[in-house]
């Protein structure tokens, strides 16, 4: 069961990862939380909130048709978890040669960066018709690069010269994989494709 009292901590963490990322990574690094706890207390509430927002936005998009809206909510939850899993797996293979990085730290970076990404991604999905607002939120999705870049010296212990390459690589993964997954799932579930 999800503890709704964690809502404040969840929203505060997301806000701090955007506005004060370096300080927040030091806090995260000192918490020593297991991935299962982070998923339960951060990603699960995030995915539920995002899927509810997408459901409500989809009701308007599909003229109050219930089934397509439910499908869009399912797509949101599935793409969040598949994106985190896929990005983590790719990064584990990419960074296998670096011995100082713990695999749990890679997963933490991916989880928290995906959390920031999906906040803005969800907003871009619900503003599917308004090109200008949708474009603003699509650009804002790249804000997920902030917690990635600032994790370099705290969570990942990478050298500073690799920071930009690593940040760009993970940001492309985190922003690209969900969009691809959503397009595939929309086709499988026979939902009219939203233009990306």
Secondary structure, 3 states (H helix, E strand, C coil): CCCHHHHHHHHHHHHHHHHCHHHHHHHHHHHCCCHHHHHHHHHHHHHHHHHHHHHHHHHHHCCCCHHHHHHHHHHHHHHHHHHHHHHHHHHHHHCCCCCCCCHHHHHHHHHHHHHHHHHHHHHHHHCCCCHHHHHHHHHHHHHHHHHHHHHCCCCCCCCHHHHHHHHHHHHHHHHHHHHHHHHHHHHHCCCCCCCC
